[in-house]
Amino acid sequence: MTDTSAKAPVPRASVLKIAPYIPGKSQASGVDPKSGKVFKLSSNENPLGASSQAVAALQASSHLEDYPDGSSTRLRNAIANAHGLNPDRIVCGSGSDEILSLLSYAFLDDGDEAIYTEHGFLVYKIAILAAGAEPVVVPERDYTAHVDDILAAVTGRTKMVFLANPNNPTGTYIPFNEVKRLHAGLRPDILLVLDGAYAEYVRRNDYESGIELVANSANVVMTRTFSKIYGLANLRLGWCFGPEGVIDAINRIRGPFNVNGAALAAGEAALADSEHIAKSVDHNELWLKQMGDTCKALGLDVTPSVGNFLLIHFPSDNQHPAEQADAFLQSRGVVVRRVAAYGLPNALRITIGTEEANLAVLTALKEFLSR
Ligand SMILES: *Cc1c(COP(=O)(O)O)cnc(C)c1O
């Protein structure tokens, strides 16, 4: 129904239900960024930075006046080679966030339902509402998605299920046999979106990002990003691997030049630098454990993480709530992520940083907790 009495254009009702995404802070309040050192551990970026080869490729990119290759052909071929995939089943995007939105626009209609879990990545909710559909939030157990609970939430109106595996901000994952059980329990007209933003970090025998499931099903798509282990968050680059019908739908609605040439060039070089990836994984393995162990020794609850970040929970005795801890850490130049918007008001998410940053976190936490 058109409201002809409105004095200004009115967005669709579902758009006004969206709370804008608030990114992790990059400045510490009270610390002068010019004089004081600031450690940004709020957005799960790679503390080792991008591959030097990716930086070189970026610097060598030229012809800013020319449109990029709208099909991301070279990068899709490079991704296909690296993972053993059919390049025709890959679409690149301006970050995987763009792909999550495109999937929602392509598959959700007014009144449809889409499922994600209690502490799931908040971009899902935004993408679902922006498409005019209804978000259905399923409770987690121990900060972890549970297949039976997700399946129990499916109704006749369910069209999509979003699962970050591992999830952000919890860092937890479900084993591949559970992902397969989830898929087996979904109707064939429901699209299962497996978000593997942190897949490269996971070192668990029972984990898989879902490539095999996508290759063998018509209703599963996997999204991946260059923003995390590849260290290219600033360039906005992601991709998805999906069945023919899903890829076709996204290619119909995406912008014709949705990925810029600098990102394409840097992404291709980053993918080829396996040494940098291995170094990044090793650094994370070492410090994820060290940070987790030390936080536990300080009396904090730490959710077991397989990502490049830790979710730490503050005591509920109200002496040291997360909000105060966040302010204290900022005063020490450490910027972490508050996760109240994720239903975790008394927790903080801390990205694994450089050795110097990690030690700064631990020192500041120790000082905060002993006050
Ligand atoms: C960081 C992240 C992404 C990646 O977003 P980009 O748009 O590719 O930068 C996707 N999903 C999850 C769960 C993330 O944490």
The ligand as an ORCA input file, in Angstrom:
! r2SCAN-3c Opt
* xyz 0 1
  C      34.922    -11.024      9.267
  C      33.789    -11.937      8.903
  C      33.320    -12.013      7.602
  C      34.064    -11.318      6.503
  O      33.577    -10.149      6.108
  P      34.207     -9.433      4.836
  O      33.041     -8.703      4.287
  O      34.685    -10.492      3.876
  O      35.317     -8.577      5.309
  C      32.287    -12.867      7.316
  N      31.738    -13.639      8.262
  C      32.179    -13.624      9.518
  C      31.592    -14.546     10.515
  C      33.212    -12.757      9.882
  O      33.638    -12.716     11.147
*
